[in-house]
Amino acid sequence: MNWDTFCLYLFIISMFCTVLCYYFGAITEIPFICFMQMHIFNWTFCRSAFRINAYNNLQLQLNATAAHDFIE
């Protein structure tokens, strides 16, 4: 499973949690905290995952370019 799929699943789970949190929000204050934590975690985690992914792709491209130049 790659990062994109994982983040998509994480996003769906957080949306589901959000719905639950809003539903229970009428009863207690706790779900709001749950809602905030889920989204902050999801956002931070996925952004860092995409950043690492982009960095790795860039490194691969640079390596390929360097190898190509070296061969020529």
VEXZA-10435 format. One line per 8 residues: number of its first residue (from 0); their letters; for each residue x, y, z negated of N, C-alpha, C. Coordinates in Angstrom, 1 decimal, decimal comma, always signed. Layout:
// VEXZA-10435
NUM = a = X:Y:Z:X:Y:Z:X:Y:Z  ...
***
This chain:
// VEXZA-10435
0 = mnwdtfcl = +0,8:-1,2:+0,0:+0,0:+0,0:+0,0:+0,9:+1,3:+0,0  +0,6:+2,2:+0,9:+1,4:+3,4:+0,9:+0,8:+4,5:+0,1  +1,5:+5,6:-0,1:+1,1:+6,7:-0,9:-0,2:+7,3:-0,5  -0,5:+7,4:+0,8:-1,7:+8,0:+1,2:-2,9:+7,2:+0,7  -2,8:+5,9:+0,9:-4,0:+5,0:+0,5:-4,1:+5,1:-1,0  -3,0:+5,0:-1,7:-3,0:+5,1:-3,2:-3,7:+6,3:-3,7  -3,3:+7,5:-3,1:-3,8:+8,8:-3,5:-5,3:+8,9:-3,2  -5,7:+8,3:-2,1:-7,1:+8,3:-1,7:-7,9:+7,5:-2,7
8 = ylfiismf = -7,4:+6,3:-3,2:-8,1:+5,6:-4,2:-8,1:+6,4:-5,5  -7,0:+7,0:-5,8:-7,0:+7,8:-7,0:-8,0:+8,9:-7,0  -8,1:+9,5:-5,8:-9,1:+10,6:-5,6:-10,5:+10,1:-5,8  -10,8:+9,0:-5,2:-12,1:+8,4:-5,4:-12,5:+8,1:-6,8  -11,5:+7,5:-7,5:-11,6:+7,2:-9,0:-11,9:+8,5:-9,8  -11,1:+9,5:-9,5:-11,3:+10,8:-10,2:-12,6:+11,4:-9,9  -13,1:+11,3:-8,7:-14,4:+11,8:-8,3:-15,5:+11,1:-9,1  -15,3:+9,8:-9,2:-16,3:+8,9:-10,0:-16,3:+9,3:-11,4
16 = ctvlcyyf = -15,1:+9,6:-12,0:-14,9:+10,0:-13,3:-15,6:+11,4:-13,5  -15,4:+12,2:-12,5:-16,0:+13,6:-12,6:-17,5:+13,5:-12,7  -18,1:+12,6:-11,9:-19,6:+12,4:-11,9:-20,0:+12,0:-13,3  -19,2:+10,9:-13,8:-19,5:+10,4:-15,2:-19,4:+11,5:-16,2  -18,3:+12,3:-16,1:-18,1:+13,4:-17,0:-19,2:+14,4:-17,0  -19,6:+14,8:-15,8:-20,7:+15,8:-15,8:-22,0:+15,2:-16,4  -22,2:+13,9:-16,1:-23,4:+13,2:-16,6:-23,4:+13,2:-18,1  -22,3:+12,9:-18,7:-22,2:+12,8:-20,2:-21,9:+14,2:-20,8
24 = gaiteipf = -21,6:+15,1:-19,9:-21,3:+16,5:-20,4:-22,5:+17,2:-21,1  -23,7:+16,7:-20,8:-24,9:+17,2:-21,4:-24,9:+16,8:-22,9  -24,3:+15,7:-23,2:-24,3:+15,2:-24,6:-23,2:+15,7:-25,4  -21,9:+15,6:-24,9:-20,8:+16,0:-25,7:-19,9:+17,0:-24,9  -18,9:+17,5:-25,6:-17,9:+18,4:-25,0:-16,7:+17,6:-24,4  -16,5:+16,3:-24,9:-15,3:+15,5:-24,5:-15,2:+15,3:-23,0  -16,2:+15,0:-22,3:-16,1:+14,8:-20,8:-15,4:+15,9:-20,1  -15,6:+17,1:-20,5:-14,9:+18,2:-19,8:-13,4:+18,1:-19,8
32 = icfmqmhi = -12,9:+17,6:-21,0:-11,5:+17,4:-21,2:-11,0:+16,3:-20,3  -11,8:+15,2:-20,3:-11,6:+14,1:-19,4:-11,5:+14,5:-18,0  -12,4:+15,3:-17,5:-12,5:+15,8:-16,2:-11,3:+16,6:-15,8  -10,9:+17,5:-16,7:-9,7:+18,3:-16,4:-8,4:+17,5:-16,4  -8,3:+16,6:-17,3:-7,1:+15,7:-17,3:-7,0:+14,9:-16,1  -8,1:+14,3:-15,6:-8,0:+13,4:-14,4:-7,6:+14,2:-13,2  -8,1:+15,4:-13,1:-7,8:+16,2:-11,9:-6,4:+16,8:-11,9  -5,9:+17,2:-13,1:-4,6:+17,7:-13,2:-3,6:+16,6:-12,9
40 = fnwtfcrs = -3,9:+15,4:-13,5:-3,0:+14,2:-13,2:-3,0:+13,8:-11,8  -4,2:+13,8:-11,2:-4,4:+13,4:-9,8:-3,6:+14,3:-8,9  -3,8:+15,6:-9,1:-3,2:+16,7:-8,2:-1,7:+16,6:-8,3  -1,2:+16,6:-9,6:+0,2:+16,6:-9,8:+0,9:+15,4:-9,2  +0,3:+14,2:-9,5:+0,8:+12,9:-9,1:+0,9:+12,8:-7,5  -0,2:+13,2:-6,9:-0,3:+13,1:-5,5:+0,6:+14,1:-4,8  +0,6:+15,3:-5,3:+1,5:+16,3:-4,7:+3,0:+15,8:-4,7  +3,4:+15,3:-5,9:+4,8:+14,8:-6,0:+5,0:+13,6:-5,1
48 = afrinayn = +4,0:+12,7:-5,0:+4,1:+11,6:-4,1:+4,3:+12,0:-2,7  +3,5:+13,0:-2,2:+3,6:+13,5:-0,8:+4,9:+14,1:-0,6  +5,4:+14,9:-1,6:+6,7:+15,6:-1,5:+7,8:+14,6:-1,3  +7,8:+13,5:-2,1:+8,8:+12,4:-2,0:+8,8:+11,8:-0,7  +7,5:+11,5:-0,2:+7,3:+10,9:+1,1:+7,9:+11,8:+2,2  +7,6:+13,1:+2,2:+8,0:+14,0:+3,2:+9,6:+14,1:+3,1  +10,1:+14,1:+1,9:+11,6:+14,2:+1,8:+12,2:+12,9:+2,4  +11,7:+11,8:+2,1:+12,2:+10,5:+2,7:+12,2:+10,5:+4,2
56 = nlqlqlna = +11,0:+11,0:+4,7:+10,9:+11,1:+6,2:+11,9:+12,0:+6,8  +12,1:+13,1:+6,1:+13,1:+14,1:+6,6:+14,5:+13,5:+6,6  +14,9:+12,8:+5,5:+16,2:+12,1:+5,4:+16,3:+11,1:+6,5  +15,3:+10,3:+6,8:+15,4:+9,4:+7,9:+15,6:+10,0:+9,2  +14,9:+11,1:+9,4:+15,1:+11,9:+10,7:+16,5:+12,4:+10,8  +17,0:+13,0:+9,7:+18,4:+13,6:+9,7:+19,4:+12,5:+9,9  +19,2:+11,3:+9,3:+20,1:+10,2:+9,4:+20,1:+9,7:+10,9  +19,0:+9,6:+11,5:+18,8:+9,2:+12,9:+19,5:+10,2:+13,8
64 = taahdfie = +19,3:+11,5:+13,6:+20,0:+12,5:+14,4:+21,5:+12,4:+14,3  +21,9:+12,3:+13,0:+23,4:+12,2:+12,8:+24,0:+11,0:+13,5  +23,3:+9,9:+13,4:+23,8:+8,7:+14,0:+23,8:+8,8:+15,5  +22,8:+9,5:+16,0:+22,7:+9,7:+17,5:+23,8:+10,6:+18,0  +24,1:+11,6:+17,2:+25,2:+12,6:+17,6:+26,5:+11,9:+17,5  +26,7:+11,0:+16,5:+27,9:+10,3:+16,3:+28,2:+9,4:+17,4  +27,1:+8,7:+17,9:+27,3:+7,7:+19,0:+27,7:+8,4:+20,3  +27,0:+9,6:+20,5:+27,3:+10,3:+21,7:+28,8:+10,9:+21,6
***
